[in-house]
Amino acid sequence: MKRINYISARKKNNNFPSLKAVEICKKVDSLSLHLKKHTELQIAEKKPKQHIQILDFLRGIAALAVVIFHFATSTLPTIKPNLLGDYFSHGNLGVKVFFVISGFVIPFAMYSSGYHIKNFFNFIIRRLARIGPPSWVAILLMAGVYFGGIWLNGRPIEGMHWPGISFRTILANLTYSYSLLDTKAYIDVYWTLEVEFQYYILIGLLLPLITRYAANKWVLSGILLFLSATFFVHNNLILFFRDNSFFILGILLYLYKTEQINRNYFINASFVAIMICYGQQGATNSFAAFITFLVIAYVHYENPVTTFLGRISYSLYITHLFSGIVSEFVLRNLTGMEPSEGVKVIMLFVYTGIAVAFAWVFYLLVEKPFIRFSHRFRLRKNNPQKDVVPVNAQV
């Protein structure tokens, strides 16, 4: 019946499309749909991978260097001084490695997730849910050690300090604002979390601007130079301003890895950034940053040991002082010995092994569940027609 109606319509109107024309239109529509799917597949393939193996390697080495630096040179009275102290005196450079990594990986992950300024508060809450609870649990562990030492010995364990439990101190340790509130962290290494969190706030505000103007080399350079110039106004209150040169190197890596800037601009801007880092941070710190920068940019490597250390690096960083102090306290009270130089070296590696083992347990029981929890705060996807990021934009 449909065919008869179609022929009748043709007789009444010679302009009515023929069966052949209808079939051609159907084929064209099918081809267009196929091309659209193929194009979407190609775009998806170009999307940057979320996980870069070399970062685990760098995190693992950096975390281990910081641990051995603290154990060998400052934290554990029983084993200092020791024969290895001088060799690990630059282990604190691991912190600079972490800063360059964060400078790169945070905007890289935001870009991959389609970040937009309307996602700012979700992004901050997600970062706080990721790093906050594990760090607060570690504080509770340190509090237990501090007050436990007083209960057992009538005084704190040697080498420990406690900034008190005033409202200002507690607030500063919950919000990573020790410098702004002029108080101390419960765990010494947490000053770096203050720097990191200040970076999260700034990159959350600036990333849409950086991405929008990445194709304009003059505007992009102006933004990065303005960020660098904050070094001159930090006054040790906003610590990110003091250490911004490490993060700027990471931002350049992000722009290059996502092909928002070309190779020539990347090389020229990186040279300027390294020179600024040298002027602000000195030769040793800038050298560590430069090596980290080169490794992220050009090295592809993974190792099961360093991958494992990289996975637990945050847990290791925030708990190693706790595990080291407890291990030394228990061993010293059990043996009562005054170790020789050779024994000090052995104990250094024993304490480091204990710290790694405890960090692994802490990662499984505390950090990993909160990683999963932080994923609940997803960034809202944007309209792809309105917020397309030019992946292949060239400067």
Disulfide bonds with the S-S distance in Angstrom:
none
